[in-house]
């Protein structure tokens, strides 16, 4: 039984593996091999961070500027929570954050975006699947 439609009207994640995700929209596909932010309203930009320990408050403040109702943070190949001090920009804007490993974040983003939610996925994609 299929639970998801065959075609999303929003950009969606088509696949993933160590060090990459596949991003698609309207029949096009692209392989992404660096950290990225994508959103259900078409947002897409590089998230200049190759390793978890390089995250700063500015990374999360940038996410708040997109004004989503929820940010899904994919923390790399394993679940890691960012220090609360880095989340001030999101907290001040009353924007929710869910943290999970990047593979789980990809699946969760697709579900929420497919439901029409205003969601951003900030996906840490570490080179060759390594952790920093």
C-alpha positions as CSV (number, residue, x, y, z in Angstrom):
1,X,0.0,0.0,0.0
2,X,1.3,3.4,-1.0
3,X,0.9,6.1,1.6
4,X,2.7,8.9,-0.2
5,X,1.7,10.4,-3.6
6,X,3.8,9.6,-6.6
7,X,4.4,13.3,-7.3
8,X,5.1,16.1,-4.8
9,X,4.3,19.7,-5.7
10,X,7.2,20.7,-3.3
11,X,10.9,19.8,-3.5
12,X,11.4,16.5,-1.9
13,X,14.3,14.2,-1.0
14,X,14.4,11.3,-3.4
15,X,17.3,9.3,-1.9
16,X,20.2,9.4,0.5
17,X,23.4,7.7,1.4
18,X,26.7,8.3,3.2
19,X,27.8,11.8,2.2
20,X,24.9,12.7,-0.2
21,X,21.2,13.2,-0.7
22,X,19.1,13.3,-3.9
23,X,16.9,16.3,-4.2
24,X,14.0,16.5,-6.7
25,X,11.2,18.8,-7.8
26,X,8.9,18.7,-10.9
27,X,10.7,15.7,-12.4
28,X,14.2,17.0,-12.0
29,X,16.8,15.3,-9.7
30,X,20.1,16.6,-8.2
31,X,22.7,14.9,-6.1
32,X,23.8,17.1,-3.2
33,X,27.1,16.4,-1.4
34,X,27.4,19.3,1.0
35,X,25.3,20.5,3.9
36,X,22.2,22.2,2.6
37,X,19.0,23.9,3.7
38,X,15.8,23.1,1.8
39,X,12.3,24.2,2.4
40,X,8.7,23.3,1.5
41,X,8.3,26.8,-0.1
42,X,11.2,26.3,-2.5
43,X,14.0,27.5,-0.3
44,X,17.4,25.9,-1.2
45,X,20.8,27.2,-0.2
46,X,24.2,25.9,1.0
47,X,24.6,25.6,4.7
48,X,28.3,26.3,5.1
49,X,29.2,23.7,7.7
50,X,31.0,20.4,6.9
51,X,31.1,19.0,10.4
52,X,28.8,19.1,13.5
53,X,31.5,20.8,15.7
54,X,31.7,23.7,13.2
55,X,28.1,24.8,13.9
56,X,27.6,28.3,15.3
57,X,24.7,30.5,16.4
58,X,24.8,32.1,13.0
59,X,23.9,28.8,11.3
60,X,20.6,28.7,13.2
61,X,19.9,32.4,13.1
62,X,20.0,32.1,9.3
63,X,17.3,29.4,9.5
64,X,15.0,31.7,11.6
65,X,15.2,34.3,8.8
66,X,13.3,31.9,6.5
67,X,10.3,32.0,9.0
68,X,9.3,28.4,9.0
69,X,6.9,26.9,11.5
70,X,9.4,24.1,12.1
71,X,13.1,23.4,11.5
72,X,14.2,19.8,11.1
73,X,17.9,19.6,11.9
74,X,19.7,16.5,10.4
75,X,22.7,16.2,12.6
76,X,24.8,14.0,10.4
77,X,25.2,10.2,10.5
78,X,24.2,10.0,14.2
79,X,21.9,11.9,16.5
80,X,23.6,14.9,18.1
81,X,21.9,17.8,19.8
82,X,23.2,21.3,19.2
83,X,24.1,23.3,22.4
84,X,21.1,25.4,23.4
85,X,23.2,28.6,23.2
86,X,23.3,28.1,19.4
87,X,19.5,28.1,19.1
88,X,18.8,31.6,20.4
89,X,17.7,32.9,17.0
90,X,15.1,30.2,16.7
91,X,13.9,30.5,20.3
92,X,13.5,34.3,20.0
93,X,11.3,33.8,16.9
94,X,9.2,31.0,18.6
95,X,10.3,28.5,15.9
96,X,10.3,24.8,16.8
97,X,13.3,22.6,16.2
98,X,13.4,18.8,15.9
99,X,16.8,17.1,15.9
100,X,17.5,13.7,14.3
101,X,20.1,12.1,12.3
102,X,20.2,13.2,8.6
103,X,18.5,10.1,7.2
104,X,15.6,10.4,9.6
105,X,15.4,14.2,8.9
106,X,15.1,13.4,5.2
107,X,12.1,11.1,5.7
108,X,10.5,13.5,8.2
109,X,10.9,16.5,5.9
110,X,9.2,14.6,3.0
111,X,6.2,13.8,5.2
112,X,5.7,17.3,6.6
113,X,6.4,19.0,3.2
114,X,3.9,16.7,1.5
115,X,1.3,17.7,4.1
116,X,1.8,21.3,3.1
117,X,3.6,22.4,6.3
118,X,5.9,25.4,6.3
119,X,9.0,23.4,7.1
120,X,12.8,23.8,6.6
121,X,15.3,20.9,6.7
122,X,18.8,21.9,7.7
123,X,20.8,18.9,6.7
124,X,24.4,18.3,7.8
125,X,26.0,16.3,5.1
126,X,29.5,15.3,6.2
127,X,32.1,14.5,3.6
128,X,32.2,10.8,2.8
129,X,29.8,10.2,5.7
130,X,32.5,11.0,8.3
131,X,31.9,12.8,11.5
132,X,33.7,15.8,12.8
